[in-house]
Amino acid sequence: MDNNMLQGEVENTNNTKADVGGFVNQLEAILDEYMVKKAPFALPLGLKEFLATISPYGIIVVAILMLPTLLFALGLSTALAPFGMIGGYGYTWGVFGVITFAVAIASLVLELMAVSGLFKRTKSAWRLLFYVSIIQVIGNLLSLHIVSALIGALINWYILFQMKDMYKN
């Protein structure tokens, strides 16, 4: 009986991965249609080349600046948590802080994983940046920053999908 239960859990996990992968592929196809094919204007080739050249360096600089900031924010939120509780903001402040911190860490890790591929201009590196953009949108929505999520997603996805042809397999 335990073996059958384990098999069922493995099948459910595989179905969940397939569902997420299918959703991401569908989202990519929709965004490719609207951000590239039906876009009112395309980025000039020179600008795409410039952005593709500097993007790995930009990620490295941002990572170097972001790591101490994240560690400071973690310590600061821990130190100020009792005052948030006194002011009545304890639960929501803590939950939104954890969401923001988790999204920032996940984004940073995926971006750093993409750096070597960005230098080589591989499609897998581009895909990691696409995953980062999805994680950031979900994080903003969970933190109830709906307008920021929409505006950020539109700008980020437009530039990302305009740049997609710069990255090959």
N, C-alpha and C positions, 0 to 999 in steps of 0.2 A: 504494500500500500504506500509506503514511503517513497519508493521508486516511481510510482505513478504520479504522486503529488509533485515530486521533483521534476519529472518530465513535463507536467502541466505548467509549472513555474517557468521552465526554460522556454516553452512554446509561447507563453504570455510575454516574456521578455523579448523574444524574437519578433513577435507581432508588434510590440510597442516600438522597437527600433525601426521596424519597417514603416510604421505609421509616421514616426517623426521624420525619417528619411524621405518618405513620400511627400509629406507636407513641405519640407525644405525644398525639394525639387520642384514642387508646384509653385511655391513662392518665387523661386529663382526664375522659372519660366514666365510667370506673370510680370515680375519686375523687369526682366529682359525685354519683354514686349513693350511695356510702358516707359521705361527709363532709357531705352536705346532706340527701338524701332519707331515708336510713336512720340518720342521726345520732340519738343518744339525746336530745339537746337542741339547740336553735338559739340562737345569740347574739341578745340583744335588739336591736331596731332602733336604739335610742339608742346602744348600744355600737358597732354597725356604723357608724353615722353619725359617731361620735366618732373611731373608728379610720380611717375613710376621709378625714376632715378632717385629722388630724395626720400621717398616713403620709408624705406628701411632705416635710413639714418634718423628720420623723424621719430619713428617708433622707439629706437634706441634712446634718443634724448628724452622722450616723454617717459620711458620706463625708468631711467635714472632719476628723473625728477619726481616720479610718482611713488616710488618705493618708500622713501623717507616720509612722504606726505601721508601715505596709507598707514604706516606704522604710527605716526604722530596722531592721526585721526582715531585710530584704534585706542591709543592710550588716553586721548582727550575724551572720547565718548565714554570710556570706562570711568574716568575721574569725575565727569559731570553727570553721570547717570543718577546719583542720588538727588541732584538738584532738579533734574527732569521729573523725577517722581514727585517731588514737593510741588512743582508747578502743574501737575496733572498731565504731563506729557510723557510719562514714563513708558507706557506700553507702546504707543505708536512711534515715539521717538526711537525706541530701541529696535522695533521691528523694521522701520524704514532704514535705520542705520545699518542693521545687519544686511538687509537687501542691497543697499548701496555698496557696502564693503564687499559682499560676495560677488556682485556684478563687476566691481572694479578689479578684484583679484582674478576672476575668470577671464575678463577682457585682457588684462595684462599678460597672463600666462599664454593665452592663445595668440596674442600679438607677438610675443617673444618667440613662440614656436614658428611663426610665419616669417620671421626676419630672414633666415637663410634662404628660404624659397623666394622671398621678394627680391633678394639680390640676383637670383637666377631667373626670376620672372616665371615661376611655375604656377600652373592653375591651382594646385593644392594650396599654395600660400594665399592666393586670391580667395579661395573658398574659406580658409580660416578667418580672413577678415570679414567675410560675409557672415560667418557664424558669430563673430564678435558683434557685428551690427544687430543681429537678431537678439543676442543676449542683452545688449544695451536697451533695445526697445522694450523687451519683456521686463527688464529691471525698472525702467521708467514707468511703465504701466502699473507694475506692482507697487511702486512708490507713489502712485496717484499723480504723476507728472505727465498727464495725458497730452497736453499741448506740446511740451518738450519732446515727448516720444514721437509725435506725428511730424513735427518740423524737423527734428534731428534725423528721423528715418528717411524722410524725403530727400534731404540734402545729402546725407551719407550714401543712400542707395543710388541716387543720381550719379554722384561722382564715382562710386564703386563700380556701377554697371557701365558707365562710359569708359572706364579704365579696363574692363574685362578683356578686351581684345589685345591688350598689351602683355597678357600672361598666357603662356602656352603650356601644353602638357609636358 
